[in-house]
Amino acid sequence: MSKKITFPYNPQFPSVADLRKRAKSRIPKFAFDYLEGGCNEGLNLSRNESDFDNIYLKPNYLRVGGDIDMSVELFGRRYSAPFGVSPIGLQGLMWPNAPEILAKAAAKADIPYTLSTVSTSSIERIAEVSEGKAWFQLYHPTENSLRDDILNRLKAVECPVLVVLVDVPAFGLRYKEIKSGLSIPPKMSINNILQAFARPLWGIKTLQHGIPSFATLKPYMEKGMDMSQLGQFMNKTFTGKVDIEKVSAIRNLWKGPLVLKGIATDEDMQAAIQIGADGVIVSNHGGRQIDAGESSINSLIKLANNPLYKSKLKIMLDGGIRSGVDLARAHAVGSEFNFMGRPFMYGVGALGNEGGDHTINMFKTHLYQIMQQLTIEKITQFPDRLLNP
C-alpha cells in the first residue's frame, strides 16, 4: 500500500473560489480590480480559465500504484511541487507586505517565488527572506546602464533564475484601471480613499508596512519625487519593445538560467532557441495585454507538442490555473512547470500572513488527490492520462 501524505491548510477555504470570495471582502475595490482585471472586454482573461475545460483525463483504476512524488527537477534544482508563484506588480497594494509573505512561504515549501521589477519589495529584501531562492522577472529598462545595474544586484544576491518579460511593448488597455486611476502609478482619488476606509484591516496593515512603492527601483529615482513625476519616470524608464538584440545582450551578461516569459507563437519560440534561452513561460500576461489572442493553455498545447522545441528548452505555463485538476491538465498537454499569480494573491488577501502557506498546501492537496485518482506516481506520467477528444 502506498504511503499517504497530507498537507495542512484551513478547511474553511478549500478552493481558489473560496479564497477569492474572502479576499474580495477584505481588499479595497480599486486594488481588487487591479488584481482581477483583463484588457479591453476581458475575453482572453475568461478564455484562460474556460479553455482548460476542454482537456479530459482518463483514470486507470485497476493499476497498482506506488508512493506519489510531486517533485520536479528544474534548472539543476529539485522543487517539491511542479508550480511556483508568478511575478505580480504592485503586490503590496493588493495586500500589505504580500511579496514577503509569499516569498517566505515559497522558500519554506521549496517552490519558486518570482519577484517582479515593479513589485513593492526590493531585490535585496526578497533575497533575504527567501534565503536566496527567489527568481526575478525583469521589465527591460530603456537604458542599458539601468539594466546592467539591476543584473549586478541580482548577481550579488545569487538569484537562481532570471526571467525576462517580453510581452509588454505597451501597457494593455484596462478599463477598470483607467476608471480607478490605477494605471501605473496608483492615484488615490476620493473614491479610492473611501473604498480603503471600507476595508479597515487593509488600512491598518498598510499603515504598519508603509504606503506601497516600487522598492527595487528606488535607487534610480530622484528624492522627493511625487506621484505625477513617478508616472513620468515609469513611462520614460520602461516604455519600449524587447527584441532579439536586447535579449541576446542579456544572455551574454547573465550566465545563469535565463527564461523568457510571454512566449505564445512559433516565431517567438524559435527566436528564444536562437538566443540560447534555457526555458520559456508560455503566457498572455493573465489576459491583460491582447484581448483577441488565444488562451495560454491553447498556446502551450501547440508549442509543447513540437519535439524540436521540447528538446531545446524547458516549456512552462502561466495563466488560468485555478485547481490541482488544472495543474494535471497542464502537465497532460506538455507543460513541464507552472506558475500562478491571482490564486496566491487571493490566498494572501483572504488569510494574511497564513495565505501563502495555505495556498501552497491547498494546491499540493488538490494535485496529490488527482494523482491518486488517476493512479500515477510522478508528474511525468500525466501525458499518459490525456484523453484525446
HUMOKA-V676359 format. One record per run of one state. SS is the DSSP state (h for helix, s for strand, l for the rest). FROM is the first residue (numbers start at 1). TO is the last residue. If there is no record, write none. Layout:
BEGIN
SS;FROM;TO  SS;FROM;TO
END
This chain:
BEGIN
l;1;15  h;16;26  l;27;28  h;29;36  l;37;42  h;43;54  l;55;55  s;56;57  l;58;68  s;69;69  l;70;71  s;72;74  l;75;76  s;77;79  l;80;82  s;83;85  l;86;90  h;91;94  l;95;97  h;98;109  l;110;112  s;113;116  l;117;122  h;123;129  l;130;134  s;135;138  l;139;143  h;144;156  l;157;160  s;161;165  l;166;174  h;175;180  l;181;189  h;190;197  l;198;199  h;200;209  l;210;214  h;215;220  l;221;226  h;227;238  l;239;243  h;244;253  l;254;256  s;257;263  l;264;265  h;266;275  l;276;278  s;279;282  l;283;284  h;285;287  l;288;295  h;296;304  l;305;306  h;307;310  l;311;313  s;314;318  l;319;323  h;324;332  l;333;337  s;338;340  l;341;341  h;342;374  l;375;377  s;378;378  h;379;385  s;386;387  l;388;389
END
